[in-house]
Amino acid sequence: MTDAFRETRAVGIGTPLPRVDSPLKVTGRAPYAAEFPIPGIHHGVIVSGLIAKVRVTGIDRILFSGQPVALVLAETVEAARFAASLIDVSHEAEPHDIEFEASLAETFMPRAKRARYHRPKNHGDADAAFTDAAMRHEGRHRLAKEHHNPMEMHASTVDWHGEGSFTVYDSGW
């Protein structure tokens, strides 16, 4: 990509941006978040809730399936995974909605809006365009919460320097 192209193209939502780390990642030379060699590092494994909505006794409330409820730390990844597998989260299931529309009444609204947020401008009449379209497709589409073959595992490595100072290497998940 030339510098002239980089300077003149619009950048925004939906605009493809080059991944500067891509060549390193696909050749195996990129340092992934879980690969930073830190002496005395401990590994963490998250224990997640398995049901959509429950009350966990003594910890907190689970609001969605897969929500983290505990973190296990150990000297090795294997030990952390094994210890996490031993945790049995006691819970009482509660009624829940799994349909998006049924949960709209529970939408979180922040007390204060961000000062820099501006709603996008309306660019036409979506309903009329859909009605007048020569071809239409309606349906429900569901996506998995994770892609089946990520280049990098979901990970964060935190290097504690003491006195409240630390460095975080994160995979961006």
C-alpha positions as CSV (number, residue, x, y, z in Angstrom):
1,M,0.0,0.0,0.0
2,T,1.5,3.4,-1.0
3,D,1.7,6.3,1.4
4,A,-0.4,8.4,-1.1
5,F,-3.3,5.8,-0.8
6,R,-3.0,5.7,2.9
7,E,-3.3,9.5,3.2
8,T,-6.4,9.9,0.9
9,R,-8.6,7.0,1.9
10,A,-11.4,7.5,4.4
11,V,-11.1,5.7,7.7
12,G,-14.2,4.6,9.6
13,I,-16.6,1.8,10.5
14,G,-16.5,-0.8,7.8
15,T,-13.2,0.4,6.3
16,P,-10.7,-2.4,6.0
17,L,-7.4,-1.6,7.7
18,P,-4.2,-3.4,7.2
19,R,-3.0,-5.6,10.1
20,V,0.6,-4.6,10.6
21,D,1.3,-7.7,12.6
22,S,-0.2,-10.1,10.1
23,P,3.1,-11.2,8.4
24,L,4.6,-11.9,11.8
25,K,1.6,-13.9,12.9
26,V,1.3,-16.1,9.9
27,T,5.0,-16.9,9.8
28,G,5.0,-17.8,13.5
29,R,7.3,-14.8,14.5
30,A,4.8,-12.7,16.4
31,P,4.8,-12.8,20.2
32,Y,1.3,-13.8,21.3
33,A,-0.2,-12.6,24.6
34,A,0.3,-15.9,26.3
35,E,3.9,-16.4,25.2
36,F,5.8,-13.6,27.0
37,P,8.5,-15.2,29.2
38,I,7.9,-13.8,32.7
39,P,9.7,-15.5,35.6
40,G,7.4,-17.0,38.2
41,I,4.3,-16.5,36.1
42,H,1.0,-18.0,37.3
43,H,-1.6,-19.1,34.9
44,G,-5.3,-18.4,35.2
45,V,-8.4,-20.4,34.0
46,I,-11.8,-18.9,34.1
47,V,-14.7,-21.0,35.4
48,S,-17.9,-20.0,33.5
49,G,-21.6,-20.4,34.3
50,L,-23.2,-23.1,32.2
51,I,-26.8,-21.9,32.4
52,A,-28.3,-18.7,31.1
53,K,-29.6,-17.2,34.4
54,V,-28.9,-18.5,37.9
55,R,-28.2,-17.3,41.4
56,V,-24.9,-18.6,42.5
57,T,-24.8,-19.1,46.3
58,G,-22.1,-17.0,47.9
59,I,-20.5,-15.5,44.8
60,D,-22.8,-13.5,42.5
61,R,-25.6,-13.7,39.9
62,I,-25.0,-15.3,36.5
63,L,-26.8,-13.3,33.8
64,F,-25.7,-15.2,30.7
65,S,-24.4,-18.6,29.7
66,G,-20.6,-18.6,29.7
67,Q,-20.3,-15.7,32.2
68,P,-17.1,-16.0,34.3
69,V,-17.8,-16.8,37.9
70,A,-14.4,-17.7,39.2
71,L,-10.7,-17.5,38.3
72,V,-8.2,-20.2,39.2
73,L,-4.5,-19.3,39.4
74,A,-1.7,-22.0,39.3
75,E,1.9,-22.3,38.4
76,T,1.1,-24.2,35.2
77,V,-1.7,-24.0,32.7
78,E,-2.4,-27.7,33.2
79,A,-2.7,-27.3,37.0
80,A,-5.0,-24.3,36.5
81,R,-7.2,-26.2,34.1
82,F,-7.4,-29.2,36.4
83,A,-8.2,-27.1,39.4
84,A,-10.9,-25.3,37.5
85,S,-12.5,-28.6,36.5
86,L,-12.9,-29.4,40.2
87,I,-15.0,-26.4,40.9
88,D,-18.7,-27.2,41.3
89,V,-20.7,-24.0,41.2
90,S,-23.8,-24.4,43.3
91,H,-26.7,-22.5,41.8
92,E,-30.4,-22.1,41.6
93,A,-31.8,-21.7,38.1
94,E,-34.0,-18.7,37.5
95,P,-36.5,-18.0,34.6
96,H,-34.8,-16.3,31.7
97,D,-35.5,-15.1,28.1
98,I,-33.3,-16.4,25.3
99,E,-35.0,-14.3,22.6
100,F,-33.5,-10.8,21.9
101,E,-36.9,-9.1,21.6
102,A,-38.2,-10.5,24.9
103,S,-35.2,-9.0,26.7
104,L,-35.4,-5.5,25.3
105,A,-37.2,-4.2,28.4
106,E,-34.1,-5.1,30.4
107,T,-31.8,-3.0,28.2
108,F,-29.0,-1.2,30.2
109,M,-29.1,2.6,29.8
110,P,-26.1,4.4,31.3
111,R,-26.8,7.3,33.6
112,A,-24.7,9.7,31.5
113,K,-24.0,9.6,27.8
114,R,-20.5,10.0,26.5
115,A,-19.8,13.6,25.7
116,R,-18.2,12.7,22.4
117,Y,-20.8,10.3,21.1
118,H,-22.9,11.6,18.2
119,R,-25.7,9.4,16.7
120,P,-25.0,8.6,13.0
121,K,-27.0,10.7,10.5
122,N,-30.0,9.0,8.9
123,H,-29.2,8.2,5.3
124,G,-32.6,7.3,3.8
125,D,-35.6,5.2,4.7
126,A,-34.6,1.6,5.5
127,D,-38.1,0.3,5.8
128,A,-39.1,1.8,2.4
129,A,-36.0,0.5,0.7
130,F,-36.6,-3.0,2.1
131,T,-40.3,-2.9,0.9
132,D,-39.3,-1.7,-2.6
133,A,-36.4,-4.0,-3.0
134,A,-36.5,-6.3,-6.0
135,M,-35.3,-9.2,-3.8
136,R,-35.6,-9.6,-0.1
137,H,-34.3,-12.1,2.4
138,E,-35.6,-12.4,5.9
139,G,-34.4,-14.8,8.5
140,R,-32.6,-15.4,11.8
141,H,-28.9,-15.7,11.8
142,R,-26.9,-16.7,14.8
143,L,-23.2,-16.6,15.2
144,A,-21.0,-18.5,17.6
145,K,-19.3,-16.4,20.3
146,E,-15.9,-17.5,19.1
147,H,-14.5,-18.2,15.7
148,H,-13.5,-21.9,15.3
149,N,-9.9,-21.3,14.4
150,P,-8.4,-18.1,15.9
151,M,-4.8,-17.3,15.1
152,E,-4.3,-16.5,18.7
153,M,-5.9,-18.0,21.8
154,H,-7.8,-15.7,24.1
155,A,-5.2,-14.7,26.6
156,S,-3.9,-11.9,28.8
157,T,-0.5,-11.9,30.4
158,V,0.1,-9.5,33.2
159,D,3.6,-8.7,34.4
160,W,3.4,-7.2,37.9
161,H,6.3,-4.8,38.6
162,G,5.3,-4.0,42.2
163,E,4.1,-0.7,43.7
164,G,0.9,-0.7,41.6
165,S,2.9,-0.9,38.3
166,F,2.2,-3.7,35.7
167,T,2.3,-4.4,32.0
168,V,-0.6,-6.1,30.3
169,Y,-0.1,-8.2,27.1
170,D,-3.6,-8.9,25.7
171,S,-4.9,-10.8,22.7
172,G,-7.8,-8.3,22.4
173,W,-10.6,-10.7,23.0
